[in-house]
Amino acid sequence: MTRRTLCFVPAPFIASLIAMSLAPQATAAGFQLREQSPSAQGTAFAGISAGGSDIGSMFFNPATMTLFSDQQVVLGSSYVMPNTRLENGFATRADGSMIFGPSSTNNAAQSAALPNLYGMWSVTPNLKLGLSVNAPFGLSTDYDADFIGRYHGLKSDLKVIDIAPNIAYRINPKWSIGAAFVARHADAELSEALDFGTLLGAPGVLDGTATLKGSRWGYGYRVGVLFQPTDALRFGLAHQSAINMNLKGDASFQFNALTPAIAQIGLTLSGFSNGGATAELNLPATTSLGMDFKVSDKVTLQAEIARTDWSTFDELRVKFNSGLPDAVTTEHWRNTWFYSLGLSWQATDAWTLRTGIAHDESAVDDAFRTPRIPDGDRTWVALGAGYAFSKQVSLDFAYTHLFVKSSPIELQAFESGYLPLASPNLLRGNLNGSYKSSIDIIAAQLKFSF
């Protein structure tokens, strides 16, 4: 392969510091990451919008900071271990000829650590200031070069970092409000094989590769309200805004070493040349409602419901400065709901035990599922525990297993709604099969109060 020189957009230092490894396959609908609080993970994030056991709940609802006094710092990390495999794959070109390659894949997803950081300062008993650093979205799938779906995607890597100053105010013993300003950085890399052989009369022999790398800052907000009608019952309602980002970076193209030099020149002149590129990334809004009910001095029940507006993710479109026509992947995602129930038990003065279950809907319609994001409905089963070494220091840890529903992939070279020669998948071909996935998560955090 002959590789051309590239200049990539560098990610800011803070993104490199927090995103210490590749993002895994997303653990919530689409490419959303819910792993923002190891303590709340023990209850499958049930009731987190109404406040958890520490200030990590500010990511979901900034108003919940009024539940805590003095100063607090939380340092945590979740290690996500996804397993995603394509089984019984079958692929053909638009003309019906076979696309050769293994019919099944090894795990296409990568394990990764997702750190989070929270800090809170009590200005007064009723006024709180906080800072949170999180990775709310992320994705990493990577396939071998001979993958039968290589024309639909090879590598997909998305890292998203939020840095958010928070403020909360207790209006009276029953009502609190909160808000956060969100500075978000996204860094993405996408690659796929190109069937230059079909264009040059040698299908499958002269594959090339296209790679896009880009990054961008975007800005949004979070707002929330906390209502506590009695000492035993709390409700929290929160909204996180959508943030639309136009990633800017560089595109590169590689030609197979077998491709004749004259053909490479012709392809380069037709637009397959290195240069600038952009891709619009629409990250959705989420609205959540949580409940926390203290049944007794030792037992607390939690519940959560959240809606994510994934319908804004209608397509993935890459625009090239070289004049090459836009590369389009049809998505047509749908809005999703997340439901969870949890229980916390204060077993001793030092130990708190937690458990929870959740259901998370897939954002992807079967007809538009792609190898980049083989999303499926998820069922969560979570266990967790917390140990207080003293009033100032405590440790929380949790384990979660996500059962992912088997997800068919049914991509067509000729998509409905397009003229045959204008179909985005014309040169990508047909791809069928079934994705089998599961996810394991272990998480831990240290909490310091002073």
Buried (B, 14 or more C-beta within 10 A) or exposed (E): EEEEEEEBBEBEEEBEEBBEBBBBBBBBBBBBBBBBBBBBBBBBBBBBBBBBBBBBBBBBBBBBBBBBEEBBBBBBBBBBBBBBBBEEBEBBBBEEEEBEBEEEBEBBBBBBBBBBBBBBBBEEEEBBBBBBBBBBBBBBBBBEEEBBBBBBBBBBBBBBBBBBBBBBBBEEEEBBBBBBEBBBBBBBBBBBBBBBBBBBEBBBBBBBBBBBBBBBBBEBBBBBBBBBEEEEEBBBBBBBBBBEBEBEBBBBBBBBEEBEEEBBEEBBEEBBBBBBBBBBBBBBBBBBBBBBBBEEEEEBBBBBBBBBBBBBBEBBBBBBBBEBEEBBBBBBBBBBEBBBBBBBBBEEEEEBBBBBBBBBBBBBEEBBBBBBBBBBBBBBBBBBBBEBEEEEEBBBBBBBBBEBEEBBBBBBBBBEEBEEEEBBBBBBBBBBBBBBBBBBBBBBBBBEBE
